[in-house]
């Protein structure tokens, strides 16, 4: 067995480059979309090489470009890797609307926002819904 083991190259046993999954930021996705619009003649493979990602990744990004562009308009940060809805989306949106409509001279403390959030959760979510038990912690 030792002679057989000696014949196997180390690269066969342990590949030099292993591909690991990494998230792509919203900023990078937008850059890929912009580059594809500027240069429609470029293949998805060449765009992937340019942005250090796979061809299939570029294809998925371009397939969902409208959603990505919409998401970028409301994103808190372009460094985020994926878009996730908040647990209390309806309550958060309502609370954000309340704060935006409030007098600009008002200052909201954390406690005041928690109290308002609890009241909104009671009104927005039905009895027995776990989301109604918002603590604001």
Steps between C-alpha positions, in 0.01 A plus 500: 500500500786741563613478136146570383473797736831638370365498144201719588581866460436733797273718285272202443471439874460865598401742223695824506196719447172419665199706413313628802170680500526870572224757509508782249418848626220705353764749384681232297172372353417853385848537349446177303163628374648838399792331321263266314291799386809694386645202313220269383748316278685362804426140586386397845827307537712809433289704744548224756877510451501878529306493829650175638181297499355219293312521172185358657517765774514776238206339318291494819588862580403617151183290507393676822640845415168682541451361852863581588467858374176548698661350810795740471264798522375397845811326635658636815845401376635390164736266687219262593533156346135395490163660548299377796163623613471602862298284734252781560501648148153657517565652842845628397360663186218661698742623768734640234207682338402642841852631560523649148165679541583634846618855557869526411568684826394194701763275650408134550664305780549124475238450771244714317551298180467171691171612657367612161617168350317300769179696440527449125561126545183474711297675228658338193524136603212272599453346843719189530742609228855469640589830330254672732736427790750763382715606793726749328800354678 
